[in-house]
Amino acid sequence: MTTHVTIRIQQADFDIGREVAALTRGRTDIGAVVTFSGICRGREGDEAIAALTLEHYPGMAEAEIARHAETAMSRWPLTGLTVVHRVGRIAAGENIVLVLTASAHRQAAFQAAEFLMDYLKANAPFWKREEKPTGTSWVDAHSHDDDAAARWTKS
Amino acid sequence: MKVKYFAWVRERIGKAEETIEPPASVRTVDDLIGWLAAQGDSYAHAFETPRVIRAAIDHAHVKSDTVIAGAREIAFFPPMTGG
């Protein structure tokens, strides 16, 4: 079984349809593709958010995502995996992150996509700064993101 | 060794990276945070709450008691908020 892995960090937006097509083109062993896309919300509680600016640690961000991709491939029978994470200024309503997981059956694809997103949020070196009417500020990390990542280490 | 700073750690210190030569008594990540915090007000501000600071050595996460000998690049940053 070959696993087609794509990991990209980029400023430009991504096209979900094009990414799914690239993952499945010429393959007849894929029975399920799960797509997760994270989008910039225009509101957090009572406050409007115009945009997020994402900073990352070049080199480590790619390495960290690759490590999680390898872990996902060792845990589930995946036939393909794509992670695209945007950096720079992202306006409300725009895409931030894309995770695609492909497998022969849906269960592996669903679980691997959730695992990858949970790990990415807690461990990949990206930081969000949000633009509000009152000014800009760094987004605080949520302990529930660490909890979400930690549940995958329980047997 | 090269040190890199990200997000509000970078903003508080006022630079993204620098080359440092800490004394031999600075053995661990924790020691290095303590040493950096004594390098001036901006550093003291950046490292005022050491337990929230995350560290990586050569692109891999490390714990605060990790020995820094042999590290080429050490990075300090706040908890991550990507995804």
gemmi code that builds the backbone of each chain (N, CA, C; Angstrom):
import gemmi

chains = {
    "A": [
        ("MET", (0.850, -1.190, 0.000), (0.000, 0.000, 0.000), (0.890, 1.247, 0.000)),
        ("THR", (0.737, 2.090, -0.981), (1.503, 3.333, -0.978), (0.648, 4.449, -0.373)),
        ("THR", (1.313, 5.285, 0.409), (0.616, 6.416, 1.018), (1.155, 7.691, 0.397)),
        ("HIS", (0.256, 8.426, -0.211), (0.628, 9.683, -0.866), (0.540, 10.788, 0.182)),
        ("VAL", (1.690, 11.382, 0.540), (1.703, 12.395, 1.604), (2.081, 13.765, 1.043)),
        ("THR", (1.266, 14.756, 1.339), (1.558, 16.133, 0.943), (1.473, 17.024, 2.182)),
        ("ILE", (2.519, 17.768, 2.457), (2.499, 18.721, 3.570), (2.972, 20.065, 3.029)),
        ("ARG", (2.148, 21.090, 3.182), (2.539, 22.407, 2.676), (2.166, 23.504, 3.666)),
        ("ILE", (3.040, 24.478, 3.775), (2.730, 25.691, 4.533), (2.838, 26.824, 3.537)),
        ("GLN", (1.795, 27.626, 3.423), (1.770, 28.628, 2.355), (0.906, 29.812, 2.745)),
        ("GLN", (1.173, 30.945, 2.078), (0.343, 32.134, 2.301), (-0.951, 32.047, 1.505)),
        ("ALA", (-0.853, 31.472, 0.319), (-1.995, 31.451, -0.595), (-3.116, 30.556, -0.081)),
        ("ASP", (-4.324, 30.849, -0.526), (-5.474, 30.007, -0.212), (-5.299, 28.660, -0.917)),
        ("PHE", (-6.088, 27.664, -0.477), (-6.073, 26.361, -1.147), (-7.469, 26.078, -1.694)),
        ("ASP", (-7.502, 25.199, -2.686), (-8.756, 24.779, -3.314), (-9.011, 23.344, -2.874)),
        ("ILE", (-10.048, 23.154, -2.048), (-10.289, 21.829, -1.463), (-10.522, 20.778, -2.550)),
        ("GLY", (-11.314, 21.136, -3.560), (-11.613, 20.184, -4.631), (-10.361, 19.736, -5.369)),
        ("ARG", (-9.481, 20.701, -5.606), (-8.242, 20.388, -6.308), (-7.345, 19.482, -5.463)),
        ("GLU", (-7.326, 19.738, -4.155), (-6.480, 18.926, -3.262), (-7.016, 17.492, -3.170)),
        ("VAL", (-8.342, 17.346, -3.121), (-8.932, 15.999, -3.074), (-8.628, 15.269, -4.384)),
        ("ALA", (-8.751, 15.972, -5.496), (-8.489, 15.362, -6.798), (-7.035, 14.887, -6.898)),
        ("ALA", (-6.109, 15.714, -6.372), (-4.690, 15.353, -6.432), (-4.414, 14.108, -5.585)),
        ("LEU", (-5.180, 13.974, -4.506), (-4.970, 12.842, -3.593), (-5.513, 11.540, -4.171)),
        ("THR", (-6.578, 11.634, -4.961), (-7.275, 10.418, -5.404), (-7.033, 10.069, -6.873)),
        ("ARG", (-6.395, 10.980, -7.608), (-6.206, 10.780, -9.042), (-5.487, 9.465, -9.336)),
        ("GLY", (-6.086, 8.673, -10.232), (-5.455, 7.429, -10.676), (-5.499, 6.307, -9.648)),
        ("ARG", (-6.198, 6.513, -8.542), (-6.222, 5.488, -7.493), (-7.572, 4.778, -7.501)),
        ("THR", (-7.539, 3.461, -7.309), (-8.803, 2.725, -7.169), (-8.858, 1.999, -5.832)),
        ("ASP", (-7.851, 2.267, -4.989), (-7.813, 1.604, -3.679), (-8.372, 2.489, -2.566)),
        ("ILE", (-8.829, 3.687, -2.924), (-9.354, 4.608, -1.910), (-10.877, 4.505, -1.875)),
        ("GLY", (-11.398, 4.215, -0.691), (-12.850, 4.120, -0.549), (-13.428, 5.266, 0.246)),
        ("ALA", (-12.549, 6.049, 0.882), (-13.037, 7.136, 1.739), (-12.016, 8.253, 1.799)),
        ("VAL", (-12.493, 9.477, 1.641), (-11.653, 10.654, 1.886), (-12.385, 11.524, 2.896)),
        ("VAL", (-11.730, 11.816, 3.999), (-12.300, 12.756, 4.973), (-11.607, 14.102, 4.807)),
        ("THR", (-12.416, 15.155, 4.735), (-11.903, 16.509, 4.544), (-12.224, 17.345, 5.773)),
        ("PHE", (-11.210, 17.910, 6.387), (-11.444, 18.894, 7.439), (-10.838, 20.204, 6.981)),
        ("SER", (-11.618, 21.264, 7.032), (-11.019, 22.570, 6.788), (-11.369, 23.488, 7.943)),
        ("GLY", (-10.356, 24.201, 8.432), (-10.528, 25.179, 9.496), (-10.652, 26.554, 8.862)),
        ("ILE", (-11.640, 27.317, 9.318), (-11.953, 28.616, 8.703), (-11.899, 29.704, 9.767)),
        ("CYS", (-11.457, 30.874, 9.378), (-11.367, 32.007, 10.306), (-12.772, 32.520, 10.654)),
        ("ARG", (-13.130, 32.401, 11.933), (-14.427, 32.924, 12.396), (-14.397, 34.450, 12.443)),
        ("GLY", (-15.546, 35.063, 12.184), (-15.634, 36.522, 12.218), (-16.073, 37.050, 13.571)),
        ("ARG", (-16.196, 36.142, 14.546), (-16.667, 36.560, 15.866), (-16.157, 35.578, 16.904)),
        ("GLU", (-15.720, 36.104, 18.029), (-15.311, 35.253, 19.144), (-16.031, 35.807, 20.362)),
        ("GLY", (-17.053, 35.090, 20.821), (-17.880, 35.616, 21.901), (-18.617, 36.855, 21.416)),
        ("ASP", (-18.449, 37.954, 22.121), (-19.146, 39.197, 21.754), (-18.321, 40.074, 20.816)),
        ("GLU", (-17.087, 39.647, 20.538), (-16.198, 40.529, 19.787), (-16.053, 40.122, 18.327)),
        ("ALA", (-16.106, 41.123, 17.451), (-15.909, 40.875, 16.033), (-14.420, 40.676, 15.760)),
        ("ILE", (-14.110, 39.769, 14.840), (-12.720, 39.559, 14.427), (-12.638, 39.803, 12.928)),
        ("ALA", (-11.798, 40.772, 12.543), (-11.671, 41.115, 11.123), (-10.770, 40.115, 10.408)),
        ("ALA", (-9.716, 39.680, 11.116), (-8.735, 38.779, 10.485), (-7.830, 38.182, 11.547)),
        ("LEU", (-7.149, 37.132, 11.158), (-6.086, 36.542, 11.968), (-4.780, 36.696, 11.204)),
        ("THR", (-3.688, 36.870, 11.941), (-2.383, 36.777, 11.296), (-1.655, 35.605, 11.925)),
        ("LEU", (-1.248, 34.669, 11.092), (-0.585, 33.465, 11.581), (0.915, 33.522, 11.377)),
        ("GLU", (1.628, 33.316, 12.483), (3.087, 33.224, 12.450), (3.451, 31.754, 12.620)),
        ("HIS", (4.568, 31.330, 12.032), (5.002, 29.950, 12.251), (6.508, 29.888, 12.376)),
        ("TYR", (6.990, 28.733, 12.766), (8.424, 28.480, 12.920), (8.845, 27.657, 11.707)),
        ("PRO", (9.403, 28.331, 10.688), (9.760, 27.613, 9.456), (10.750, 26.489, 9.761)),
        ("GLY", (10.556, 25.382, 9.146), (11.428, 24.231, 9.397), (10.826, 23.330, 10.448)),
        ("MET", (10.585, 23.876, 11.643), (9.995, 23.034, 12.680), (8.531, 22.727, 12.388)),
        ("ALA", (7.801, 23.693, 11.838), (6.376, 23.455, 11.565), (6.212, 22.277, 10.603)),
        ("GLU", (7.006, 22.276, 9.535), (6.943, 21.175, 8.569), (7.345, 19.863, 9.239)),
        ("ALA", (8.418, 19.910, 10.056), (8.923, 18.701, 10.705), (7.902, 18.131, 11.682)),
        ("GLU", (7.248, 19.025, 12.405), (6.269, 18.589, 13.409), (5.051, 17.957, 12.728)),
        ("ILE", (4.580, 18.569, 11.652), (3.443, 17.995, 10.924), (3.841, 16.644, 10.333)),
        ("ALA", (5.075, 16.561, 9.812), (5.539, 15.294, 9.229), (5.596, 14.197, 10.289)),
        ("ARG", (6.030, 14.554, 11.492), (6.069, 13.558, 12.586), (4.667, 13.043, 12.893)),
        ("HIS", (3.687, 13.963, 12.930), (2.318, 13.538, 13.222), (1.743, 12.726, 12.072)),
        ("ALA", (2.129, 13.072, 10.860), (1.664, 12.317, 9.699), (2.187, 10.881, 9.768)),
        ("GLU", (3.450, 10.735, 10.160), (4.021, 9.382, 10.289), (3.315, 8.588, 11.367)),
        ("THR", (3.021, 9.253, 12.483), (2.301, 8.567, 13.555), (0.925, 8.123, 13.066)),
        ("ALA", (0.236, 9.009, 12.350), (-1.096, 8.666, 11.832), (-1.007, 7.464, 10.890)),
        ("MET", (0.026, 7.449, 10.038), (0.160, 6.346, 9.074), (0.504, 5.035, 9.765)),
        ("SER", (1.174, 5.131, 10.925), (1.505, 3.892, 11.641), (0.301, 3.360, 12.419)),
        ("ARG", (-0.659, 4.246, 12.708), (-1.815, 3.818, 13.503), (-3.013, 3.393, 12.670)),
        ("TRP", (-3.139, 3.977, 11.477), (-4.298, 3.664, 10.636), (-3.833, 3.313, 9.221)),
        ("PRO", (-4.583, 2.443, 8.543), (-4.207, 2.050, 7.172), (-4.586, 3.123, 6.156)),
        ("LEU", (-3.798, 4.190, 6.117), (-4.109, 5.304, 5.222), (-3.482, 5.101, 3.854)),
        ("THR", (-4.192, 5.528, 2.827), (-3.644, 5.470, 1.474), (-3.192, 6.850, 1.007)),
        ("GLY", (-3.585, 7.871, 1.746), (-3.164, 9.226, 1.382), (-3.444, 10.200, 2.496)),
        ("LEU", (-2.664, 11.283, 2.491), (-2.784, 12.269, 3.569), (-2.281, 13.612, 3.058)),
        ("THR", (-3.064, 14.642, 3.277), (-2.657, 15.993, 2.865), (-2.878, 16.955, 4.032)),
        ("VAL", (-1.871, 17.758, 4.336), (-2.043, 18.836, 5.315), (-1.543, 20.127, 4.670)),
        ("VAL", (-2.416, 21.114, 4.609), (-2.013, 22.433, 4.105), (-2.355, 23.445, 5.198)),
        ("HIS", (-1.374, 24.206, 5.637), (-1.617, 25.213, 6.671), (-1.201, 26.569, 6.135)),
        ("ARG", (-2.110, 27.528, 6.211), (-1.781, 28.868, 5.722), (-1.128, 29.703, 6.821)),
        ("VAL", (-0.310, 30.652, 6.405), (0.294, 31.622, 7.317), (0.090, 33.019, 6.729)),
        ("GLY", (0.381, 34.038, 7.544), (0.151, 35.407, 7.096), (-1.244, 35.863, 7.511)),
        ("ARG", (-1.722, 36.931, 6.867), (-3.019, 37.490, 7.251), (-4.163, 36.742, 6.571)),
        ("ILE", (-5.114, 36.307, 7.368), (-6.252, 35.539, 6.872), (-7.527, 36.230, 7.344)),
        ("ALA", (-8.311, 36.736, 6.414), (-9.533, 37.489, 6.767), (-10.644, 36.543, 7.212)),
        ("ALA", (-11.575, 37.068, 7.998), (-12.722, 36.285, 8.451), (-13.403, 35.641, 7.246)),
        ("GLY", (-13.738, 34.364, 7.391), (-14.382, 33.634, 6.307), (-13.422, 32.892, 5.408)),
        ("GLU", (-12.125, 33.195, 5.540), (-11.142, 32.515, 4.690), (-10.645, 31.226, 5.339)),
        ("ASN", (-10.096, 30.350, 4.507), (-9.520, 29.086, 4.973), (-8.244, 29.315, 5.770)),
        ("ILE", (-8.042, 28.479, 6.803), (-6.790, 28.483, 7.562), (-6.013, 27.193, 7.322)),
        ("VAL", (-6.699, 26.070, 7.488), (-5.998, 24.786, 7.462), (-6.856, 23.728, 6.767)),
        ("LEU", (-6.167, 22.804, 6.120), (-6.852, 21.689, 5.448), (-6.181, 20.382, 5.842)),
        ("VAL", (-6.984, 19.415, 6.249), (-6.478, 18.058, 6.478), (-7.331, 17.105, 5.653)),
        ("LEU", (-6.687, 16.311, 4.812), (-7.365, 15.268, 4.044), (-6.754, 13.936, 4.436)),
        ("THR", (-7.608, 12.972, 4.698), (-7.104, 11.618, 4.956), (-7.863, 10.662, 4.055)),
        ("ALA", (-7.149, 9.759, 3.409), (-7.764, 8.787, 2.512), (-7.461, 7.387, 3.001)),
        ("SER", (-8.456, 6.519, 2.866), (-8.279, 5.137, 3.275), (-9.245, 4.263, 2.488)),
        ("ALA", (-9.120, 2.967, 2.628), (-10.058, 2.066, 1.950), (-11.442, 2.194, 2.568)),
        ("HIS", (-11.476, 2.436, 3.874), (-12.753, 2.515, 4.598), (-12.808, 3.772, 5.447)),
        ("ARG", (-14.010, 4.198, 5.785), (-14.185, 5.516, 6.395), (-13.621, 5.649, 7.807)),
        ("GLN", (-13.681, 4.575, 8.596), (-13.323, 4.715, 10.003), (-11.890, 5.211, 10.186)),
        ("ALA", (-10.961, 4.612, 9.445), (-9.554, 5.020, 9.559), (-9.385, 6.473, 9.134)),
        ("ALA", (-10.083, 6.859, 8.069), (-9.951, 8.221, 7.558), (-10.512, 9.240, 8.553)),
        ("PHE", (-11.687, 8.938, 9.142), (-12.272, 9.834, 10.153), (-11.329, 9.981, 11.349)),
        ("GLN", (-10.882, 8.859, 11.884), (-10.065, 8.899, 13.101), (-8.727, 9.595, 12.856)),
        ("ALA", (-8.099, 9.286, 11.736), (-6.789, 9.885, 11.449), (-6.910, 11.400, 11.256)),
        ("ALA", (-8.004, 11.849, 10.635), (-8.187, 13.289, 10.424), (-8.344, 14.000, 11.771)),
        ("GLU", (-9.106, 13.389, 12.673), (-9.331, 13.998, 13.980), (-8.034, 14.006, 14.794)),
        ("PHE", (-7.317, 12.893, 14.740), (-6.018, 12.790, 15.416), (-5.066, 13.886, 14.913)),
        ("LEU", (-4.967, 14.026, 13.605), (-4.045, 15.011, 13.031), (-4.412, 16.423, 13.455)),
        ("MET", (-5.682, 16.761, 13.428), (-6.090, 18.116, 13.822), (-5.833, 18.367, 15.302)),
        ("ASP", (-6.133, 17.375, 16.142), (-5.902, 17.548, 17.582), (-4.421, 17.759, 17.866)),
        ("TYR", (-3.562, 16.981, 17.209), (-2.129, 17.113, 17.435), (-1.574, 18.406, 16.870)),
        ("LEU", (-2.105, 18.761, 15.697), (-1.642, 19.994, 15.060), (-1.941, 21.217, 15.931)),
        ("LYS", (-3.142, 21.270, 16.487), (-3.525, 22.422, 17.307), (-2.653, 22.548, 18.553)),
        ("ALA", (-2.303, 21.412, 19.141), (-1.566, 21.449, 20.409), (-0.047, 21.508, 20.232)),
        ("ASN", (0.460, 21.003, 19.104), (1.916, 20.808, 18.985), (2.607, 21.451, 17.798)),
        ("ALA", (1.870, 21.840, 16.787), (2.549, 22.428, 15.625), (2.823, 23.908, 15.915)),
        ("PRO", (4.062, 24.377, 15.634), (4.434, 25.738, 16.019), (3.865, 26.830, 15.104)),
        ("PHE", (2.587, 27.138, 15.386), (1.884, 28.243, 14.728), (1.264, 29.090, 15.828)),
        ("TRP", (1.177, 30.391, 15.593), (0.570, 31.299, 16.577), (-0.341, 32.273, 15.854)),
        ("LYS", (-1.539, 32.454, 16.449), (-2.530, 33.350, 15.840), (-2.596, 34.680, 16.590)),
        ("ARG", (-2.676, 35.736, 15.815), (-2.915, 37.065, 16.354), (-4.220, 37.535, 15.752)),
        ("GLU", (-5.151, 38.035, 16.579), (-6.448, 38.418, 16.027), (-6.639, 39.926, 16.017)),
        ("GLU", (-7.308, 40.386, 14.978), (-7.627, 41.811, 14.815), (-9.060, 42.048, 15.251)),
        ("LYS", (-9.197, 42.827, 16.333), (-10.522, 43.178, 16.850), (-10.680, 44.692, 16.773)),
        ("PRO", (-11.897, 45.195, 16.927), (-12.094, 46.656, 16.893), (-11.257, 47.367, 17.954)),
        ("THR", (-10.970, 46.662, 19.069), (-10.218, 47.267, 20.172), (-8.702, 47.165, 19.991)),
        ("GLY", (-8.255, 46.495, 18.937), (-6.819, 46.335, 18.714), (-6.480, 44.896, 18.383)),
        ("THR", (-5.184, 44.603, 18.307), (-4.787, 43.233, 17.992), (-4.173, 42.577, 19.219)),
        ("SER", (-4.347, 41.257, 19.316), (-3.779, 40.531, 20.454), (-3.527, 39.079, 20.072)),
        ("TRP", (-2.542, 38.470, 20.750), (-2.250, 37.060, 20.524), (-3.378, 36.217, 21.111)),
        ("VAL", (-3.744, 35.192, 20.386), (-4.787, 34.279, 20.859), (-4.193, 33.405, 21.962)),
        ("ASP", (-4.928, 33.248, 23.062), (-4.466, 32.375, 24.142), (-4.698, 30.916, 23.760)),
        ("ALA", (-3.759, 30.071, 24.165), (-3.942, 28.635, 23.937), (-5.028, 28.136, 24.873)),
        ("HIS", (-5.784, 27.158, 24.408), (-6.845, 26.579, 25.226), (-6.396, 25.237, 25.782)),
        ("SER", (-6.642, 25.028, 27.074), (-6.246, 23.748, 27.661), (-7.041, 22.602, 27.048)),
        ("HIS", (-8.259, 22.913, 26.520), (-9.027, 21.800, 25.917), (-8.368, 21.284, 24.645)),
        ("ASP", (-7.521, 22.123, 24.002), (-6.775, 21.630, 22.847), (-5.714, 20.622, 23.281)),
        ("ASP", (-5.058, 20.887, 24.425), (-4.095, 19.919, 24.955), (-4.805, 18.635, 25.366)),
        ("ASP", (-6.003, 18.793, 25.983), (-6.771, 17.618, 26.406), (-7.171, 16.779, 25.190)),
        ("ALA", (-7.556, 17.476, 24.110), (-7.980, 16.766, 22.902), (-6.818, 15.962, 22.318)),
        ("ALA", (-5.619, 16.532, 22.356), (-4.448, 15.817, 21.833), (-4.077, 14.669, 22.763)),
        ("ALA", (-4.223, 14.889, 24.076), (-3.791, 13.884, 25.045), (-4.642, 12.621, 24.994)),
        ("ARG", (-5.915, 12.757, 24.585), (-6.775, 11.567, 24.617), (-6.302, 10.487, 23.654)),
        ("TRP", (-5.520, 10.879, 22.629), (-5.027, 9.890, 21.670), (-3.870, 9.080, 22.232)),
        ("THR", (-3.279, 9.523, 23.335), (-2.178, 8.763, 23.921), (-2.702, 7.748, 24.929)),
        ("LYS", (-4.003, 7.867, 25.295), (-4.584, 6.851, 26.173), (-4.932, 5.645, 25.315)),
        ("SER", (-4.739, 4.482, 25.861), (-4.975, 3.271, 25.054), (-6.461, 2.925, 25.061)),
    ],
    "B": [
        ("MET", (25.468, 29.368, 20.322), (24.288, 28.738, 19.736), (23.299, 29.807, 19.287)),
        ("LYS", (22.470, 29.382, 18.325), (21.466, 30.319, 17.817), (20.170, 30.164, 18.629)),
        ("VAL", (19.566, 31.297, 18.962), (18.295, 31.269, 19.687), (17.253, 32.001, 18.856)),
        ("LYS", (16.064, 31.413, 18.767), (14.968, 32.047, 18.029), (13.791, 32.278, 18.961)),
        ("TYR", (13.067, 33.348, 18.697), (11.897, 33.689, 19.504), (10.686, 33.872, 18.589)),
        ("PHE", (9.530, 33.448, 19.086), (8.320, 33.573, 18.267), (7.165, 34.201, 19.045)),
        ("ALA", (6.236, 34.750, 18.273), (4.986, 35.346, 18.783), (5.296, 36.388, 19.858)),
        ("TRP", (4.594, 36.352, 21.016), (4.815, 37.453, 21.976), (6.168, 37.384, 22.674)),
        ("VAL", (6.809, 36.236, 22.651), (8.176, 36.176, 23.197), (9.088, 37.029, 22.310)),
        ("ARG", (8.920, 36.881, 20.996), (9.691, 37.674, 20.024), (9.389, 39.170, 20.184)),
        ("GLU", (8.111, 39.491, 20.305), (7.730, 40.908, 20.425), (8.286, 41.545, 21.692)),
        ("ARG", (8.217, 40.823, 22.804), (8.690, 41.398, 24.070), (10.201, 41.604, 24.058)),
        ("ILE", (10.930, 40.633, 23.468), (12.389, 40.758, 23.430), (12.813, 41.781, 22.383)),
        ("GLY", (12.020, 41.867, 21.316), (12.318, 42.867, 20.292), (13.234, 42.357, 19.205)),
        ("LYS", (13.440, 41.050, 19.169), (14.198, 40.468, 18.056), (13.748, 39.036, 17.820)),
        ("ALA", (13.935, 38.579, 16.584), (13.467, 37.244, 16.201), (14.518, 36.182, 16.471)),
        ("GLU", (15.803, 36.560, 16.423), (16.856, 35.579, 16.682), (18.152, 36.273, 17.044)),
        ("GLU", (19.028, 35.524, 17.672), (20.351, 36.044, 18.025), (21.273, 34.866, 18.322)),
        ("THR", (22.558, 35.164, 18.359), (23.541, 34.141, 18.733), (24.032, 34.464, 20.136)),
        ("ILE", (23.998, 33.464, 20.992), (24.379, 33.688, 22.391), (25.489, 32.722, 22.810)),
        ("GLU", (26.210, 33.119, 23.844), (27.241, 32.250, 24.408), (27.081, 32.235, 25.924)),
        ("PRO", (26.136, 31.443, 26.409), (25.930, 31.395, 27.858), (27.094, 30.677, 28.538)),
        ("PRO", (27.328, 30.969, 29.817), (28.408, 30.290, 30.542), (28.112, 28.798, 30.719)),
        ("ALA", (29.154, 28.031, 31.025), (29.022, 26.578, 31.146), (28.052, 26.159, 32.248)),
        ("SER", (27.827, 27.057, 33.202), (26.905, 26.726, 34.296), (25.449, 26.634, 33.814)),
        ("VAL", (25.184, 27.148, 32.629), (23.843, 27.059, 32.043), (23.736, 25.713, 31.325)),
        ("ARG", (23.126, 24.732, 32.005), (23.112, 23.359, 31.480), (21.802, 22.974, 30.792)),
        ("THR", (20.694, 23.420, 31.363), (19.394, 22.969, 30.876), (18.603, 24.123, 30.248)),
        ("VAL", (17.485, 23.751, 29.636), (16.574, 24.752, 29.066), (16.128, 25.724, 30.152)),
        ("ASP", (15.805, 25.171, 31.321), (15.404, 26.013, 32.457), (16.504, 27.005, 32.838)),
        ("ASP", (17.752, 26.491, 32.896), (18.882, 27.364, 33.221), (18.983, 28.498, 32.203)),
        ("LEU", (18.788, 28.138, 30.931), (18.934, 29.131, 29.869), (17.840, 30.202, 29.968)),
        ("ILE", (16.630, 29.780, 30.311), (15.546, 30.754, 30.502), (15.917, 31.720, 31.623)),
        ("GLY", (16.460, 31.176, 32.708), (16.861, 32.019, 33.838), (17.968, 32.988, 33.448)),
        ("TRP", (18.926, 32.492, 32.665), (20.042, 33.329, 32.224), (19.559, 34.427, 31.279)),
        ("LEU", (18.700, 34.048, 30.318), (18.162, 35.038, 29.379), (17.336, 36.094, 30.109)),
        ("ALA", (16.553, 35.654, 31.105), (15.680, 36.583, 31.836), (16.489, 37.674, 32.540)),
        ("ALA", (17.778, 37.388, 32.769), (18.636, 38.366, 33.458), (19.391, 39.278, 32.489)),
        ("GLN", (19.070, 39.172, 31.185), (19.809, 39.947, 30.177), (19.216, 41.333, 29.917)),
        ("GLY", (18.208, 41.718, 30.684), (17.622, 43.045, 30.486), (16.124, 43.027, 30.719)),
        ("ASP", (15.540, 44.221, 30.775), (14.110, 44.328, 31.076), (13.234, 43.613, 30.051)),
        ("SER", (13.589, 43.736, 28.759), (12.747, 43.124, 27.731), (12.765, 41.597, 27.870)),
        ("TYR", (13.943, 41.045, 28.217), (14.050, 39.598, 28.428), (13.290, 39.182, 29.689)),
        ("ALA", (13.427, 39.978, 30.722), (12.725, 39.682, 31.976), (11.217, 39.641, 31.739)),
        ("HIS", (10.731, 40.576, 30.902), (9.303, 40.628, 30.575), (8.889, 39.386, 29.784)),
        ("ALA", (9.706, 39.017, 28.797), (9.382, 37.862, 27.948), (9.329, 36.565, 28.756)),
        ("PHE", (10.227, 36.453, 29.741), (10.338, 35.186, 30.486), (9.788, 35.303, 31.903)),
        ("GLU", (8.875, 36.279, 32.128), (8.398, 36.514, 33.502), (7.591, 35.340, 34.050)),
        ("THR", (6.980, 34.534, 33.178), (6.250, 33.346, 33.635), (6.839, 32.121, 32.934)),
        ("PRO", (7.961, 31.595, 33.459), (8.677, 30.525, 32.758), (7.821, 29.294, 32.458)),
        ("ARG", (6.837, 28.992, 33.313), (6.084, 27.746, 33.090), (5.230, 27.789, 31.819)),
        ("VAL", (4.921, 28.968, 31.299), (4.131, 29.004, 30.058), (5.016, 28.974, 28.810)),
        ("ILE", (6.315, 29.160, 28.997), (7.222, 29.195, 27.844), (7.517, 27.774, 27.352)),
        ("ARG", (7.358, 27.575, 26.054), (7.685, 26.279, 25.430), (9.036, 26.415, 24.735)),
        ("ALA", (9.744, 25.282, 24.641), (11.065, 25.311, 24.022), (11.211, 24.187, 23.006)),
        ("ALA", (12.044, 24.443, 22.008), (12.380, 23.405, 21.027), (13.886, 23.458, 20.792)),
        ("ILE", (14.481, 22.286, 20.650), (15.892, 22.209, 20.279), (15.978, 21.534, 18.916)),
        ("ASP", (16.620, 22.199, 17.987), (16.786, 21.681, 16.629), (15.467, 21.143, 16.057)),
        ("HIS", (14.429, 21.969, 16.185), (13.116, 21.711, 15.574), (12.297, 20.612, 16.243)),
        ("ALA", (12.634, 20.242, 17.475), (11.818, 19.256, 18.197), (11.494, 19.800, 19.583)),
        ("HIS", (10.244, 19.590, 20.025), (9.849, 20.045, 21.364), (10.715, 19.384, 22.430)),
        ("VAL", (11.074, 20.154, 23.451), (11.820, 19.584, 24.582), (11.210, 20.072, 25.899)),
        ("LYS", (11.468, 19.301, 26.944), (11.012, 19.700, 28.283), (12.042, 20.641, 28.897)),
        ("SER", (11.617, 21.325, 29.973), (12.465, 22.369, 30.549), (13.728, 21.819, 31.220)),
        ("ASP", (13.744, 20.529, 31.551), (14.953, 19.973, 32.199), (15.931, 19.368, 31.186)),
        ("THR", (15.642, 19.537, 29.894), (16.523, 18.988, 28.858), (17.880, 19.707, 28.854)),
        ("VAL", (18.944, 18.923, 28.735), (20.300, 19.488, 28.672), (20.515, 20.098, 27.285)),
        ("ILE", (21.083, 21.303, 27.260), (21.202, 22.021, 25.986), (22.520, 21.778, 25.257)),
        ("ALA", (23.446, 21.048, 25.882), (24.749, 20.803, 25.246), (24.550, 20.179, 23.859)),
        ("GLY", (25.254, 20.712, 22.870), (25.181, 20.159, 21.518), (24.077, 20.743, 20.660)),
        ("ALA", (23.223, 21.572, 21.251), (22.118, 22.161, 20.483), (22.661, 23.181, 19.482)),
        ("ARG", (22.149, 23.147, 18.262), (22.514, 24.159, 17.265), (21.555, 25.344, 17.358)),
        ("GLU", (20.270, 25.014, 17.547), (19.258, 26.071, 17.546), (18.225, 25.800, 18.640)),
        ("ILE", (18.030, 26.771, 19.491), (17.017, 26.653, 20.546), (15.974, 27.726, 20.316)),
        ("ALA", (14.707, 27.327, 20.389), (13.630, 28.291, 20.176), (12.754, 28.382, 21.419)),
        ("PHE", (12.285, 29.593, 21.703), (11.356, 29.824, 22.809), (10.100, 30.486, 22.263)),
        ("PHE", (8.945, 29.989, 22.735), (7.689, 30.517, 22.215), (6.549, 30.221, 23.184)),
        ("PRO", (5.425, 30.924, 23.016), (4.261, 30.643, 23.866), (3.555, 29.365, 23.405)),
        ("PRO", (2.595, 28.881, 24.193), (1.805, 27.726, 23.745), (1.228, 27.986, 22.357)),
        ("MET", (1.148, 26.933, 21.572), (0.797, 27.077, 20.162), (-0.703, 27.206, 19.947)),
        ("THR", (-1.060, 27.949, 18.921), (-2.480, 28.224, 18.651), (-2.801, 28.087, 17.166)),
        ("GLY", (-2.178, 27.110, 16.510), (-2.446, 26.904, 15.091), (-3.692, 26.073, 14.869)),
        ("GLY", (-3.840, 25.602, 13.644), (-4.952, 24.738, 13.283), (-6.219, 25.497, 12.971)),
    ],
}
model = gemmi.Model(1)
for chain_id, residues in chains.items():
    chain = gemmi.Chain(chain_id)
    for i, (resn, *xyz) in enumerate(residues, 1):
        res = gemmi.Residue()
        res.name, res.seqid = resn, gemmi.SeqId(i, " ")
        for name, pos in zip(("N", "CA", "C"), xyz):
            atom = gemmi.Atom()
            atom.name, atom.element = name, gemmi.Element(name[0])
            atom.pos, atom.b_iso = gemmi.Position(*pos), 0.0
            res.add_atom(atom)
        chain.add_residue(res)
    model.add_chain(chain)
structure = gemmi.Structure()
structure.add_model(model)
structure.setup_entities()
